Amino acid sequence: MTHYVDSEVARLGTVLLHRPGPELARLTPRNNDSLLFDAIPWVGRAQEEHDAFAAALRSRGVEVLYLADLLAETLAVPDARSELTEQVLRSPRLGDTLRARVADHLAYLDPAALADVFTAGLAHEELRIGAERPGGLVWTLMDRHDFVIDPLPNLLFTRDSSVWIGDRVGVTSLAMPARRRETTLTDAIYRYHPRFVGTEFVYHPGLEHLEGGDVLLLAPGVLAVGVGERTTPAGAERLARQVFAAGLAHTILVVPIAQERATMHLDTVCTMVDVDAVLMYPNIASELSAYTVVAGADGEPRVDGPAPFLRAAADAMDLDQLRVIDTGLDPVTAEREQWDDGNNTLALAPRLCVGYERNVETNAQLERAGIEVIAIAGSELGSGRGGPRCMSCPLVREKGGGPA
Ligand SMILES: NC(=O)NCCC[C@H](N)C(=O)O
């Protein structure tokens, strides 16, 4: 099986999704901020919305892989099981007594149940503690609302924890504490699951912070990397080194974005919908700038700029210009629809994308520009502040950027 992605828009073959499950039911008004959700989603409806998203992809011939299935299959591999279990048990929060109880608990779970615990976490009351099996000081003093193993509700956003560049996978280095454990799972899947045996890596979680939502494959050989709340300049520089060393790209455009929640990743303000067209948040479209990074003769990344992003991108992509479709006619609508992930479309092919139905103006602008929009419901899915691009990690796209 060859996994290969070298653009944002070439026909999508295979995508990794995570169907939201019990980890979303862990969200409460007490923890939703630290778990990076803006509301408490209705889990059943979120699942319906997600199933409709997956069905829309399948109806266009896309193979949908689910992270939970891959994880359960990965945990059937003994080395993967022991490695992931050790990683969870290593948490310094546990203490030796509680660690032993958790180890006992996990040891009896079959791979699917263990995958559930690794994604949904383990609540205080879910651990069987009694006179025979004391929880010790840590369990006794733990707040009843605390988790023994934290849940990972943001697994929904598979875009961020891994990114395929050419035939290599980058397992990213997530910035927010609530998300860091996600990459232990994606890393194990890509190293141990039979489907991915032999896959080479272009990035690792131990490296400088880098999130997949900040990485756009503008065209074969040309990447844009947002630096802001999540990806650091050091992460962008590291990716440039790794990508150049592997011969996966010749140019990286490093794009500073505001360090705010509304613009947490580059793909919250800009996504591609055609080989020469981007959908952009108009309030910043003209302000975005880019530093152009290329490999110098000595192998060191060489930096030029800044220049206006649209100009730098068109030059790197060898285009006269990049067409811009903006997301709203007036600033208030634009701001509302950007917040609701109007800019966060997933291209299934050139001029065909998936977007949230609620972003009426944005979708109308796209249709006016000749881009077909498959509109999906996202009232519950959107409560985690992510749209169709955030919720998908492409593993296979047609090579060469797709037909113009
Ligand atoms: N690429 C993206 O913009 N992903 C959305 C991530 C949302 C998630 N709640 C987070 O704050 O990380």
The ligand as a Gaussian input file, in Angstrom:
#p B3LYP/6-31G(d) Opt

LIG

0 1
 N       -6.239000      22.298000      12.319000
 C       -7.083000      22.788000      13.225000
 O       -7.352000      23.973000      13.256000
 N       -7.531000      21.935000      14.150000
 C       -8.506000      22.269000      15.122000
 C       -8.062000      21.904000      16.497000
 C       -9.071000      22.246000      17.531000
 C       -8.700000      21.792000      18.915000
 N       -9.785000      21.997000      19.819000
 C       -7.473000      22.519000      19.420000
 O       -7.625000      23.539000      20.083000
 O       -6.353000      22.068000      19.178000

